Amino acid sequence: MPLVPLYGHETLRARFAEQVQRDALPSSILLQGPAGIGKQRLALWLGQYLLCEAADRPCGMCQQCRYSLELQHPDLRWFFPRPRITGSDISTDEVQEEYDAAIKERVEAHGLYARPDGSAGIYLYVTRLLLQLSSKSPAMAKRKVFIVGDAERMVPQTASPEGANAFLKLLEEPAPGTTYILTSSESGALLPTIRSRVVAFRVAPLPEPTVRKFVADDFVRSVVPNETAEDLVRLSAGAPGVLIGGSDRSAAMTRARQLLAAADQGREHALRAAFTSGSGKSRGAFTDVLDAITVLLHERARMATERGDDRAARHAVRAVPAVEEAKRAAEGNANPQLVTAKLLDDLVRA
């Protein structure tokens, strides 16, 4: 089977199945929750469920399921952020070729991929292709499913309001037998016009037992850092997708401890630490450091609560939003050292 199985989210899966059986599933859906918890894999599962022909869905055996699991089903389309295609007149055929190649890469990686960097987006030419495909009848199944991953990366289309309005019309009044599934790790950054036209479902982080099953998967073990299962579970914090494509997690954790120790010593030490080597060499490595700081702050809060130090626990919890703000800045073109300096200044105050 090309794709790693979907781990967890049983309650939400059961809810979707019940709604499908009652013919009550919304036509335009938003799956929102932290990065790395499997929202797009859940969306693919729901797409497979909707297209499956068996009584006990998704069976994994019928022709519809086999094509869905191979990401080759003509009625299950998946769009996600990609680097911008250069050129002034980009055809939908060019965009389709770009996504065919990108999906082939994800199939070869068994659906295990790193989160797109800040330069990737979902551009107007992708919307044009989506509109074109939406206008066609199903090719093989009785319905069509469109998945738009990281939908907050849809570029505002002020230069072409007609295309933007047409997409919004699709979400508001989908064609019969068509389902749109959007995912977002930052629903607050989603275009308000899109958010108002979808029914949102909160996707929760995975519990520890489920994360353990995920990191024990043979395909997963081949792409995550060579660390113990305990360390991987702890670092993932319920979002094991963050482990995929990351840099050396041990180095990230070491750097995170150094930065927190500097913040503990005051603003002068913090700023000096922000501009020493290590903060800005690699954007991917920098994001790993921020993830590790979040893990360490949660650990501080837990340990402070266990020893009855409510004040220290509150301070650790208050610091987490500052790290999330730094992560958002890191996804763009902000200088990592400047982001680190602001973060440590925030941590000192917290």
C-alpha positions in Angstrom: 0.0 0.0 0.0 1.6 3.3 -1.1 0.3 5.5 1.8 1.0 5.0 5.4 -2.3 4.2 7.1 -4.2 6.9 8.9 -3.4 6.7 12.7 -5.9 8.0 15.2 -8.9 10.4 14.9 -11.3 7.5 15.4 -14.0 9.7 17.0 -14.0 12.2 14.1 -13.9 9.3 11.6 -17.0 7.8 13.2 -18.7 11.2 13.1 -18.0 11.6 9.4 -19.2 8.1 8.6 -22.4 8.7 10.5 -23.0 11.9 8.6 -22.3 10.3 5.2 -24.8 7.5 6.0 -27.4 10.1 6.9 -26.5 12.1 3.8 -25.8 15.0 6.2 -22.1 15.6 5.5 -21.5 19.3 4.6 -20.3 19.8 1.1 -17.6 22.3 2.1 -15.5 21.3 5.1 -12.6 22.8 7.0 -10.4 20.5 9.1 -8.4 22.8 11.5 -5.9 21.9 14.1 -2.1 22.0 14.9 0.4 21.2 12.2 1.6 17.6 12.0 -1.5 15.8 13.4 -2.6 14.3 10.1 -5.3 16.6 8.8 -4.5 16.0 5.2 -4.2 12.3 5.7 -7.6 12.4 7.4 -9.0 14.3 4.4 -7.6 11.7 2.0 -9.3 9.0 4.2 -12.6 10.8 4.0 -12.2 11.2 0.2 -11.6 7.4 0.0 -14.6 6.8 2.2 -16.9 8.9 0.0 -15.7 7.2 -3.2 -15.7 3.6 -1.9 -18.3 1.3 -3.4 -18.5 -1.3 -0.6 -21.1 -1.5 2.1 -18.4 -1.4 4.8 -16.5 1.7 3.9 -13.7 2.3 3.2 -13.0 -1.3 2.3 -9.5 -0.7 0.8 -10.1 -3.4 -1.7 -12.5 -2.1 -4.4 -11.2 -0.3 -7.5 -12.2 3.1 -6.1 -10.2 2.5 -2.9 -7.2 1.1 -4.7 -7.0 4.2 -6.9 -7.6 6.5 -3.9 -4.8 4.9 -1.9 -2.4 5.2 -4.9 -3.5 8.9 -5.3 -4.4 8.1 -8.8 -8.1 8.5 -8.6 -9.4 11.0 -11.2 -12.2 12.0 -9.0 -10.1 12.6 -5.9 -8.0 15.7 -6.4 -5.4 17.0 -3.9 -3.9 20.5 -3.9 -1.4 21.9 -1.5 1.2 24.7 -1.4 3.9 24.6 -4.0 6.7 26.9 -5.2 5.4 29.6 -7.6 5.6 28.6 -11.3 7.3 31.4 -13.2 5.8 32.8 -16.3 3.2 35.3 -17.4 0.7 32.9 -19.1 0.6 29.6 -17.1 -1.8 27.1 -18.6 -3.9 24.7 -16.5 -2.0 21.8 -18.3 1.3 23.1 -16.8 -0.3 23.3 -13.4 -1.7 19.8 -13.7 1.8 18.5 -14.7 3.3 20.2 -11.7 0.8 18.6 -9.3 1.1 15.2 -11.0 4.9 15.3 -10.3 4.4 16.5 -6.7 1.9 13.8 -5.9 4.1 11.2 -7.4 6.8 12.3 -5.0 4.4 12.0 -2.1 3.3 8.5 -3.2 7.0 7.4 -3.4 7.5 8.8 0.1 4.4 6.8 1.3 2.6 10.1 2.1 5.3 11.2 4.5 6.5 14.7 3.7 7.8 17.8 5.3 5.7 20.8 5.7 6.1 23.3 2.8 8.4 26.2 3.5 7.3 29.8 3.6 7.9 30.4 -0.1 5.2 27.9 -1.2 1.6 28.9 -1.8 -1.6 28.1 -3.6 -1.7 30.6 -6.4 -4.4 31.8 -8.7 -3.5 29.4 -11.5 -4.2 26.5 -9.1 -7.6 28.0 -8.5 -8.2 28.1 -12.2 -7.4 24.4 -12.5 -9.7 23.6 -9.6 -12.5 25.5 -11.2 -11.9 23.7 -14.5 -12.0 20.3 -12.8 -15.0 21.2 -10.8 -17.0 21.9 -13.9 -16.5 18.3 -15.2 -18.6 15.2 -14.5 -17.0 12.4 -12.4 -14.7 10.3 -14.5 -14.9 7.0 -12.6 -16.9 7.3 -9.4 -20.4 8.7 -8.7 -19.0 11.8 -7.1 -15.9 14.1 -6.8 -13.8 15.2 -3.9 -11.4 18.1 -3.9 -8.8 18.5 -1.0 -7.0 21.8 -0.5 -4.3 21.3 2.1 -2.9 24.3 4.1 -5.6 26.4 2.7 -4.4 29.5 4.6 -1.6 29.6 2.0 -4.1 30.5 -0.7 -2.8 33.8 -2.1 -5.4 36.7 -1.9 -6.5 37.1 -5.5 -7.2 40.8 -5.6 -5.7 40.9 -9.1 -8.4 38.6 -10.4 -11.6 39.0 -8.4 -13.5 36.9 -10.9 -11.5 33.8 -10.2 -11.7 34.3 -6.4 -15.4 34.9 -6.6 -15.9 31.8 -8.7 -14.0 29.6 -6.1 -16.1 31.1 -3.3 -19.2 30.3 -5.2 -18.1 26.7 -5.5 -17.6 26.5 -1.7 -21.0 28.1 -1.1 -23.0 26.1 -3.7 -21.0 23.0 -4.7 -22.2 21.0 -7.7 -24.3 18.0 -6.7 -22.1 15.1 -5.7 -19.0 17.3 -5.0 -17.3 17.7 -1.7 -14.5 20.2 -0.9 -12.3 19.5 2.1 -9.9 22.2 3.2 -7.3 21.9 5.9 -5.5 24.6 7.9 -3.0 24.7 10.8 -3.7 28.5 11.1 -7.4 29.0 10.6 -7.0 32.6 11.8 -4.9 33.3 8.8 -7.5 31.8 6.4 -9.2 34.2 4.1 -12.4 35.3 6.0 -14.4 34.9 2.8 -13.4 31.3 2.7 -13.8 30.6 6.4 -17.4 31.9 6.2 -18.3 29.4 3.6 -17.1 26.1 5.2 -18.2 24.0 8.1 -15.2 23.7 10.5 -14.2 20.6 12.4 -11.5 20.7 15.0 -8.9 18.0 14.7 -7.2 17.2 18.0 -3.5 16.2 18.6 -2.9 12.5 18.8 -2.7 10.7 22.2 0.6 9.1 23.2 -0.4 5.5 22.4 -1.4 6.5 18.8 1.9 8.4 18.4 3.8 5.3 19.5 2.0 3.3 16.8 2.9 5.9 14.2 6.6 6.1 15.0 6.8 2.3 15.1 5.6 2.1 11.5 8.4 0.7 9.3 8.0 3.5 6.7 7.9 6.2 9.4 11.0 4.8 11.1 12.9 5.2 7.8 12.3 9.0 7.7 12.3 10.2 11.3 15.4 11.0 13.3 17.3 8.0 14.7 16.2 8.5 18.3 14.3 6.4 20.8 10.5 6.0 20.6 10.2 7.8 23.9 12.1 10.9 22.6 10.1 10.9 19.4 6.8 10.8 21.3 7.9 13.5 23.6 9.2 15.8 20.9 6.1 15.4 18.7 3.8 16.6 21.4 0.8 14.8 19.7 1.8 16.0 16.2 4.1 13.4 14.8 4.1 14.9 11.4 6.5 17.6 12.7 9.1 14.8 12.9 9.1 14.3 9.1 11.8 16.0 7.1 13.2 17.7 10.2 16.9 18.3 10.9 18.8 16.8 13.8 16.3 16.8 16.6 19.0 16.3 19.3 20.8 19.5 18.1 17.5 21.4 18.0 16.7 20.3 21.6 20.2 21.4 22.8 19.8 24.8 21.1 16.3 25.2 22.6 17.7 24.5 26.1 20.4 27.1 25.6 18.0 29.7 24.5 15.6 29.1 27.4 18.6 29.2 29.8 19.6 32.6 28.4 16.1 33.9 28.8 16.1 32.8 32.4 19.2 34.9 33.0 17.7 38.2 31.7 17.5 40.4 28.6 21.2 40.9 28.1 22.0 37.2 28.1 19.0 36.6 25.9 19.9 39.0 23.2 23.5 37.8 23.2 22.2 34.2 22.7 19.9 35.3 19.9 22.8 36.6 17.7 25.3 33.8 18.4 25.8 31.2 15.7 23.1 28.6 15.4 19.9 30.6 15.2 19.8 31.4 11.5 21.9 28.9 9.6 18.9 26.9 8.3 15.3 27.9 8.2 14.2 24.2 8.7 16.6 23.8 11.6 15.3 27.0 13.1 11.7 25.8 13.0 12.9 22.6 14.7 14.4 24.7 17.5 11.1 26.5 18.0 9.2 23.2 18.2 11.7 22.1 20.8 11.2 25.3 22.9 7.4 24.6 22.9 8.0 21.0 24.2 10.4 22.3 26.9 7.9 25.0 28.0 5.1 22.3 28.3 7.5 20.2 30.3 8.3 23.1 32.6 4.6 23.7 33.2 4.0 20.1 34.0 6.9 19.8 36.4 6.0 23.0 38.1 2.4 21.8 38.6 3.7 18.5 40.0 5.8 20.3 42.6 3.0 22.7 43.5 4.6 25.8 42.0 1.6 27.4 40.3 3.3 30.6 39.6 6.1 29.0 37.5 3.5 26.9 35.7 1.5 29.9 34.7 4.7 31.7 33.5 5.6 28.7 31.3 2.1 28.5 29.8 2.1 32.3 29.2 5.3 31.9 27.1 3.9 29.4 24.6 1.9 32.0 22.5 5.2 33.9 21.9 6.8 30.8 20.4 3.7 30.2 18.2 4.1 33.8 17.0 7.7 33.2 16.2 6.8 30.1 14.2 4.4 32.1 12.1 7.2 34.7 11.4 9.6 31.9 10.6 7.3 30.6 7.8 7.8 33.8 6.0 11.0 35.6 5.0 11.8 37.0 8.4 15.4 36.8 9.5 15.7 33.9 12.0 18.1 35.9 14.3 15.7 38.8 14.5 12.8 36.4 15.2 14.9 34.8 17.9 15.7 38.1 19.5 12.1 39.2 19.7 11.1 35.7 21.0 13.7 35.8 23.8 12.6 39.3 24.7 9.1 38.0 25.0 10.2 35.0 27.0 12.1 37.3 29.4 8.9 39.3 30.1 6.9 36.1 30.4 
